Amino acid sequence: MSREAPRTLELFPARWMLALYSAIGVFFLVMGGGAPFGLLEKMRERPPSAVEAVTVSVLFLLAGGAFVYVFLPPLLHRRPSIVADPAGLHDRRRVFSFGSLAWPEVKAVGYVRRGKSAAFAIWLVDDEPFIANRPGWLRPLLRWRRKRGAPVAQCLVLAMPDDIDDFAKRLARLYPVRHVRR
């Protein structure tokens, strides 16, 4: 008697998006490192004062460092952002991860579009335990989203909208959730 291996679905970020944001971060780091040495002087009418140069440098270095910290590791070490297995949904992102959700907690999954960004959305059976486990600064926003009928658990994955929607459709075929597209 052969046993069927458990099915695992994975949603990976688009490599070209990670590369683009990593390149922006490296650009900010270069500009931040060069600001005190007059790299930006040629772009301005008057040379910056020492305080302005250091302030601009620190801001560029902080922005560049944040971009590189968030986007470079997933580019170099390819791993999925979202994983679905028989135990539930698992968010593997480094920043703003919701952790894991068991299938009995999940009512529906889908692709939602907000402005120009696409997200993988998760509608929960009961939102309140999920909201209670989030940081205090995030709870009012999540309750406001619930009032509007929007999914409380959303993952902004750097993937193409069709990839996110296909992932949600495959989940609905394989696991006890329904597919929603908004």
Buried (B, 14 or more C-beta within 10 A) or exposed (E): EEEEEEEEBBBBBEEEBBEBBBBBBBBBBBBBBBBBEEBBBEEEEEEBEEEBBEEBBEBBBEBBBEBBEBBBEBBEEEEBBBBBBEEBBBBBBEEEEBEBBEBEBBBBBBBBBEEEEBBBBBBBEEBEEBBEEBEEEEEEEBEEBBEEEBBBBBBBBBBBBEBBBBBBBBBBEEBEBEBBEE
